[in-house]
Amino acid sequence: MAIRRFFEQAYLYHKGRQAAFNAEEFVLLEVGYPLLTMIFHCLIASYCYGTNDLGEWVVGNSFLLCVNSCIFGLGIVFMNERYTGRIRSIIASPCNKIALILANGIFPAILAIIASFLGLIVGVIVFQIDYSKVDFVYIFISIIVAMISASCFGLLLGVLGLLTDSMHMVLNMMEGLLLILTGAEFPIEQLPICVQYVSWSIPLTKSIKAVKGIRVGDYKNYWLLLLLELLSGIVYVVLARFLFAVVEKETRKKGSFDYY
Amino acid sequence: MDKIIEVRNLRREYIRKKGIRNKETIVAVDGISFEVGRGEIFGLLGQNGAGKTTTIKMLTTLLAPTAGECKVLGFDCFGEEEKIRNKINFIFGGETGVYRRLTARENLRYFSNLYMLNSSKQKERIDEILELVDLKNRADDLAETFSKGMIQRLQIARGLINDPEIIFMDEPTVGLDPVGARMLRNIIIKLKEQGKTVLLTTHYLQEAEELCDKMVIMKDGRIVKSGVPSEIKGGYVTLEDAYIDLVGGQVS
């Protein structure tokens, strides 16, 4: 019963808030725009590093395709609820708030998995990357784990939307940080040590490193890195729940649930 | 009569920023007290900015009081809210609060899930409520194709989805045409017959007089008069005249 309700809520959340009206809109928004962004970043890398072997950048940037649905999509969830006056019904209901937060993330995570996998395939075709020695099952598992972690991170950011009305600024900044710090564009070893700690604490870094490793035949740390990525996701959700409780209490004191 | 809403010396302040450093304290509700008995229809009347919505927000656990006591069903609205939320619901006027990209039925499924209704009860309840608010024929149409009045009726349906013991209604007839407003009044009377308690704010005094067992008139966050409608009216012919006199307007 609870599982049925959870998935029904996930579907209704998604349809009610973000579902595109027609197939063209959906394809352009969820696939077209992210793919063009990925190709753009790979071309810049090709120019900067003077190389035609763009395998590393295709991996990193295809993982970053999740930014669209996981960071921007989920990051504004609660802010939108405040704008539309629906947050009252959510807060004043007796539902389990952790289930509510998680249900928000299901469809964006699925979309992100599809977008990343498509991105990888398109990247391999467009830039003629040799993946013949790589088992795609491993890549697919990495993508699933990475997108779960990214969705959980997006939910954590989304809770901030109960506090601030500057979420677009927060999310744009976060996109920039993910580009710089996840190792998608250049190795994180090139970053200062203290920034490397930040890199390891954000989503995608571990899974990008895992896939880059198996691309060159290094399977040694693959499962460990994915486990760390998954654990990060769990930590983000726990933090999101905790933050939600704190923020809920604070906004009830301040009276800042509604925008109007 | 069993008192299920108890408000004592309730006060709510808002801090508003003025410039970078300066802050201003605004008193929205200033030490009000009243009680509502089970099965009553209770009216909160007053001008815009009188503190009615702030009072309702505190009673519906959405806002913490600055001082005073605010109890629903014997539980504190701030601190014991989990014991209250399943048994209350609210209807705020206006066009917000529903998902426009969902159908009426999907909206109600979504909101009933928030109250954890089981699937057989959910289906039965949704059909019953859609019939009640006269949206059964449009149940599977997207809410964005609805008129303002229909969205308001969907809001009413949302507020009744968990079969609450107490329903808080903040200007529920805003945006409704006369037929819709009459329908809502009939729903309120029906709820009273079922033993439900309704706390209502409205600017339509005739509506308040017709529906309310008791009422309070608020002005600048304070209660200026309370009682049954005939007591509020006092020597005036209509409730409107008495109201205008109480809130400091000019009775012609």
Interface residues (C-beta under 8 A of the other chain):
Chain A: M1 R4 R5 E8 Q9 L12 Y13 K15 G16 R17 A19 F21 T84 G85 R86 R88 S89 I90 I91 A92 S93 P94 C95 L100 K249 R252 K253 K254 G255 F257
Chain B: R12 Y14 I15 T54 K57 T60 T61 L62 L63 A64 F78 E82 R85 N86 I88 N89 F90 F92 G94 T96 G97 V98 Y99 R100 R101 L102 E106 N107 R109 Y110 F111 N113 L114 Y115 M116 N118 S119 R158
